[in-house]
């Protein structure tokens, strides 16, 4: 398969897994990296054997096929658009953008330029969630009726060395963790058509209790406790709760309820996991055997998905269209809470096909 060259923008902690994923597959190669902190880029370049470039130069470099955006969420949209304007394909960490206006511009520009944009989360490509899809399509729990996606923590300022961006534009629990759960639900159930939501925040500032900035305070400009109801086009109704304001809970979970049983989904923040099913007429919960081949890779598998789509007739599964629809759901929940009204979504998409059992093939 033709080799795809990558330029990584943002050389923080998450970048290592992208650099390392590229070394696992002959069709991927990181040729350049950039970071506002030049010393971080230089350290990654020394470690992984690539060039250091300023961001503008990387975006315009003809040797870079795909710009990989690993910067704070508020910068994603601008960097993706700049990459596309330089005729460069792109891939970004979640979310795609911080507004639907910018998200639509990304998709429109990519279409006009005949370029591809991919977006995390790519865990929907993993063996855990793909096995969940197999269970649903086999009719093990009947027709889906409802779903629950619940995740909560007391906040990232207790462990992250630089947690500011979690509480600024593009942050908050829904934009941070929501993409994992909502992308999985859309991949499993198909597109949504409407949402309703309520949001709040516990405080206007947070105190960092992690090193090296222990004791500093940061402003909170986004909701930190977010709940929503998502109505899917197939009639399934999902309940979503994402929070940075919960110290302890026993109700976190990720499940789909059907007319004939319940499917306990795998952790959407991971590629692996074992689905569990409780079906009508059977007292015990049953573990589902996982035989797929997508459990060993952590983050960056979406780059392979993009590379396949660029060089073969492969269907691009972690596409900008999927990320835009998830963004529509998230912004809809926030808009619903702010405006106190039901929100009909403006986007839709065709559900991506299932991943072949043997993907990935190094």
VMD Tcl script that draws the C-alpha trace (Angstrom):
set ca {
  {0.00 0.00 0.00}
  {1.16 3.55 -0.74}
  {2.94 5.27 2.14}
  {1.17 8.23 3.82}
  {3.38 10.88 5.45}
  {2.28 12.64 8.64}
  {3.07 15.99 10.22}
  {2.15 16.16 13.92}
  {1.09 19.51 15.38}
  {1.16 19.46 19.17}
  {3.86 17.43 20.91}
  {2.33 16.96 24.34}
  {1.75 13.69 26.20}
  {-0.88 12.32 23.80}
  {1.47 12.70 20.83}
  {3.61 9.70 21.81}
  {0.95 7.19 20.92}
  {0.53 8.77 17.48}
  {4.27 8.72 16.85}
  {4.40 5.10 18.02}
  {1.39 3.98 15.97}
  {3.08 5.33 12.86}
  {6.10 3.11 13.53}
  {3.88 -0.01 13.60}
  {2.62 0.27 10.03}
  {4.74 0.53 6.88}
  {2.13 2.76 5.25}
  {2.51 5.50 7.90}
  {5.53 7.73 8.51}
  {5.90 10.86 10.63}
  {8.15 13.25 8.69}
  {7.68 16.47 10.68}
  {6.37 17.87 13.94}
  {5.57 21.28 15.39}
  {4.76 22.78 18.77}
  {4.56 26.28 20.23}
  {7.14 25.04 22.75}
  {10.00 24.38 20.34}
  {11.90 22.29 22.88}
  {9.02 19.79 23.05}
  {9.00 19.42 19.28}
  {12.76 19.01 19.23}
  {12.57 16.28 21.89}
  {9.98 14.34 19.85}
  {11.96 14.85 16.65}
  {15.10 13.45 18.31}
  {13.15 10.51 19.72}
  {11.27 9.56 16.57}
  {13.54 10.80 13.79}
  {11.62 13.57 12.04}
  {12.06 17.26 11.22}
  {10.94 20.20 13.37}
  {8.99 22.88 11.50}
  {6.96 25.94 12.45}
  {3.25 25.18 12.27}
  {2.65 27.28 9.13}
  {5.55 25.60 7.35}
  {4.33 22.14 8.32}
  {0.82 22.85 7.04}
  {2.24 23.95 3.69}
  {4.99 21.34 3.37}
  {4.47 19.28 0.17}
  {6.12 16.30 1.88}
  {3.29 16.13 4.47}
  {0.24 14.22 3.24}
  {-1.74 14.50 6.50}
  {-1.57 17.15 9.20}
  {-2.30 15.55 12.59}
  {-3.76 18.10 15.02}
  {-3.12 17.29 18.70}
  {-3.47 20.81 20.12}
  {-6.06 22.15 22.63}
  {-9.68 21.89 21.37}
  {-10.16 25.62 20.79}
  {-7.49 25.50 18.05}
  {-8.69 22.42 16.17}
  {-11.04 24.10 13.74}
  {-8.63 26.83 12.65}
  {-5.75 24.40 12.13}
  {-7.89 21.97 10.13}
  {-9.12 24.73 7.84}
  {-5.58 26.03 7.35}
  {-4.39 22.52 6.47}
  {-7.16 22.12 3.91}
  {-6.45 25.53 2.39}
  {-2.89 24.28 1.86}
  {-4.25 21.19 0.07}
  {-3.26 18.93 2.95}
  {-5.44 16.15 4.35}
  {-5.97 16.31 8.11}
  {-6.73 14.31 11.23}
  {-7.59 15.75 14.63}
  {-8.07 14.74 18.20}
  {-11.62 15.29 19.43}
  {-13.66 17.41 19.13}
  {-13.67 18.33 15.44}
  {-14.30 21.99 16.31}
  {-15.94 24.05 19.04}
  {-18.90 25.29 16.99}
  {-21.14 23.94 14.24}
  {-20.32 26.97 12.09}
  {-16.65 26.04 12.08}
  {-17.42 22.32 11.82}
  {-19.52 22.89 8.70}
  {-16.75 25.02 7.20}
  {-14.27 22.17 7.71}
  {-16.55 19.65 5.98}
  {-17.43 22.07 3.17}
  {-13.79 23.01 2.52}
  {-12.70 19.37 2.50}
  {-15.42 18.54 0.00}
  {-14.55 21.46 -2.26}
  {-10.84 20.59 -2.14}
  {-11.50 16.84 -2.55}
  {-9.56 16.19 0.65}
  {-10.23 13.94 3.63}
  {-10.46 14.90 7.30}
  {-10.47 12.27 10.04}
  {-11.23 12.72 13.70}
  {-10.86 10.94 17.00}
  {-12.23 9.12 18.82}
  {-11.16 6.09 16.82}
  {-12.12 3.58 19.53}
  {-15.21 2.76 17.44}
  {-12.78 0.80 15.25}
  {-11.83 -1.45 18.18}
  {-12.77 -5.04 18.90}
  {-14.93 -4.12 21.92}
  {-17.40 -1.80 20.21}
  {-17.32 -3.71 16.92}
  {-18.31 -6.86 18.84}
  {-21.15 -4.86 20.42}
  {-22.28 -4.02 16.91}
  {-22.20 -7.72 15.99}
  {-24.47 -8.43 18.98}
  {-26.97 -5.77 17.96}
  {-27.05 -6.82 14.32}
  {-27.55 -10.45 15.31}
  {-30.71 -9.38 17.17}
  {-29.50 -10.68 20.53}
  {-31.42 -8.00 22.46}
  {-34.21 -7.44 19.95}
  {-34.96 -3.93 18.71}
  {-33.13 -1.12 20.53}
  {-35.42 1.02 22.69}
  {-33.14 3.07 24.93}
  {-29.53 3.74 25.87}
  {-27.63 5.22 28.80}
  {-24.20 6.87 28.69}
  {-22.95 8.11 32.05}
  {-19.47 9.27 33.04}
  {-18.41 11.40 36.01}
  {-15.33 12.61 37.84}
  {-14.44 15.41 40.25}
  {-12.32 17.16 37.62}
  {-9.03 16.91 35.75}
  {-7.28 19.58 37.82}
  {-6.50 16.85 40.37}
  {-4.17 14.95 38.03}
  {-3.43 16.85 34.81}
  {-0.30 19.08 34.86}
  {-1.99 21.77 32.70}
  {-5.77 21.35 33.08}
  {-6.82 24.85 31.95}
  {-8.19 23.85 28.53}
  {-10.69 21.41 30.08}
  {-12.52 24.44 31.50}
  {-12.28 26.74 28.47}
  {-13.87 26.86 25.02}
  {-13.99 23.36 23.60}
  {-13.75 21.86 27.07}
  {-16.22 20.72 29.70}
  {-17.16 17.09 30.33}
  {-19.48 16.81 27.32}
  {-16.83 17.96 24.82}
  {-14.07 16.04 26.64}
  {-15.67 12.62 27.21}
  {-18.92 12.93 25.28}
  {-17.30 12.22 21.90}
  {-16.31 8.70 23.03}
  {-19.83 7.78 24.12}
  {-21.76 9.62 21.43}
  {-19.54 8.46 18.56}
  {-20.03 4.89 19.77}
  {-23.81 5.30 19.99}
  {-24.02 6.79 16.49}
  {-21.84 3.98 15.12}
  {-24.07 1.41 16.82}
  {-27.53 2.95 16.43}
  {-27.20 5.35 13.51}
  {-27.69 9.12 13.42}
  {-29.68 11.19 15.90}
  {-32.43 13.62 14.91}
  {-33.08 15.74 18.03}
  {-31.78 16.51 21.52}
  {-32.81 18.17 24.75}
  {-30.40 19.14 27.48}
  {-29.67 20.93 30.72}
  {-26.26 22.07 31.90}
  {-24.73 23.80 34.90}
  {-21.39 24.46 36.57}
  {-20.60 24.12 40.25}
  {-18.06 26.94 40.53}
  {-16.57 29.77 38.46}
  {-13.01 28.72 39.24}
  {-11.05 25.59 40.09}
  {-7.95 25.09 42.23}
  {-5.24 22.89 40.76}
  {-4.08 20.13 43.12}
  {-1.64 18.46 40.71}
  {2.03 19.24 40.16}
  {3.76 21.37 39.02}
  {1.05 24.04 39.44}
  {-0.44 22.99 42.78}
  {-2.47 25.82 44.33}
  {-3.08 27.87 41.17}
  {-6.67 28.75 40.29}
  {-8.18 28.61 36.80}
  {-11.36 30.22 35.47}
  {-14.27 28.00 34.44}
  {-16.03 29.31 31.33}
  {-17.96 26.19 30.24}
  {-20.55 23.90 31.88}
  {-19.12 21.24 34.17}
  {-22.24 19.08 34.68}
  {-24.14 18.27 31.48}
  {-27.15 16.05 30.86}
  {-29.10 15.35 27.72}
  {-31.69 13.23 25.96}
  {-30.84 12.11 22.44}
  {-33.54 10.84 20.08}
  {-32.10 8.69 17.30}
  {-33.63 8.37 13.85}
  {-34.42 4.70 14.51}
  {-36.54 5.69 17.52}
  {-34.05 4.79 20.25}
  {-33.91 7.34 23.07}
  {-30.56 7.84 24.80}
  {-29.83 9.47 28.17}
  {-26.45 11.17 28.55}
  {-24.74 12.50 31.71}
  {-21.18 13.85 31.70}
  {-19.75 15.62 34.75}
  {-16.66 17.17 36.32}
  {-18.66 17.78 39.54}
  {-19.09 14.28 40.98}
  {-16.87 12.99 43.80}
  {-18.36 9.51 43.98}
  {-21.00 7.59 42.06}
  {-22.31 4.07 41.64}
  {-24.42 4.74 38.53}
  {-21.87 5.27 35.75}
  {-22.50 2.95 32.85}
  {-22.91 2.44 29.14}
  {-25.79 0.22 28.01}
  {-28.34 -0.31 25.25}
  {-31.79 -1.65 26.14}
  {-33.74 -3.74 23.65}
  {-37.13 -5.41 23.41}
  {-35.57 -8.75 24.35}
  {-32.59 -7.88 26.55}
  {-29.82 -5.52 27.66}
  {-26.38 -5.04 26.11}
  {-23.66 -3.81 28.47}
  {-21.30 -1.98 26.14}
  {-17.52 -1.88 26.43}
  {-15.63 1.20 27.63}
  {-15.72 3.60 24.63}
  {-12.45 5.15 25.77}
  {-10.71 1.86 24.93}
  {-10.40 -0.43 21.95}
  {-10.79 -3.69 23.86}
  {-13.29 -4.99 26.39}
  {-15.87 -7.78 26.71}
  {-19.53 -7.00 26.01}
  {-22.15 -8.58 28.28}
  {-25.76 -9.46 27.52}
  {-28.76 -10.25 29.65}
  {-31.56 -11.64 27.48}
  {-35.19 -12.37 28.18}
  {-35.72 -15.73 29.85}
  {-32.10 -16.14 31.01}
  {-31.27 -15.28 34.63}
  {-27.54 -14.65 34.33}
  {-25.54 -12.07 32.41}
  {-23.56 -13.66 29.58}
  {-20.11 -12.55 28.40}
  {-19.73 -12.30 24.62}
  {-16.63 -13.91 23.13}
  {-14.44 -11.40 21.29}
  {-12.63 -12.78 18.25}
  {-11.85 -9.57 16.41}
  {-8.34 -8.23 15.78}
  {-8.61 -4.59 16.91}
  {-7.86 -4.73 20.64}
  {-4.10 -4.13 20.88}
  {-3.85 -0.63 19.43}
  {-4.44 2.44 21.60}
  {-5.11 5.75 19.88}
  {-3.98 6.58 16.38}
  {-5.77 3.70 14.66}
  {-7.90 6.37 12.98}
  {-4.79 7.41 11.06}
  {-4.68 3.95 9.51}
  {-8.39 4.25 8.71}
  {-7.63 7.54 6.94}
  {-4.60 6.10 5.12}
  {-6.66 3.18 3.82}
  {-9.33 5.60 2.60}
  {-6.72 7.72 0.81}
  {-5.06 4.84 -1.01}
  {-7.74 2.15 -1.52}
  {-11.52 1.83 -1.90}
  {-11.80 1.59 1.90}
  {-14.81 3.34 3.49}
  {-13.56 6.13 5.78}
  {-15.17 5.33 9.14}
  {-13.73 8.00 11.48}
  {-14.70 10.77 9.10}
  {-15.34 14.47 9.55}
  {-19.00 13.79 8.75}
  {-19.29 11.50 11.77}
  {-17.39 13.97 13.98}
  {-19.61 16.83 12.76}
  {-22.76 14.90 13.66}
  {-21.40 14.22 17.16}
  {-20.53 17.91 17.45}
  {-24.12 18.71 16.43}
  {-25.42 16.50 19.27}
  {-23.10 18.11 21.83}
  {-23.75 21.71 20.82}
  {-27.45 20.88 20.62}
  {-27.48 19.69 24.24}
  {-25.77 22.89 25.36}
  {-28.01 25.10 23.21}
  {-31.09 23.32 24.52}
  {-30.03 24.00 28.09}
  {-29.30 27.65 27.37}
  {-32.47 28.27 25.35}
  {-34.78 25.93 27.25}
  {-36.08 24.31 24.08}
  {-35.96 21.07 22.12}
  {-33.30 21.13 19.36}
  {-33.74 19.48 15.96}
  {-30.31 18.58 14.60}
  {-29.13 20.07 11.33}
  {-26.81 17.22 10.35}
  {-27.19 13.55 9.60}
  {-25.09 10.83 8.03}
  {-25.15 7.28 6.78}
  {-23.99 4.94 9.54}
  {-20.42 3.77 8.78}
  {-20.17 0.08 7.85}
  {-18.79 -2.45 10.30}
  {-15.02 -2.92 10.43}
  {-13.72 -6.16 8.83}
  {-12.64 -8.78 11.35}
  {-9.00 -8.71 10.23}
  {-8.49 -4.92 10.49}
  {-5.83 -3.71 11.08}
  {-3.43 -5.64 8.93}
  {0.13 -4.36 9.59}
}
mol new
graphics top color blue
foreach p $ca { graphics top sphere $p radius 0.5 }
foreach p [lrange $ca 0 end-1] q [lrange $ca 1 end] { graphics top cylinder $p $q radius 0.2 }
display resetview
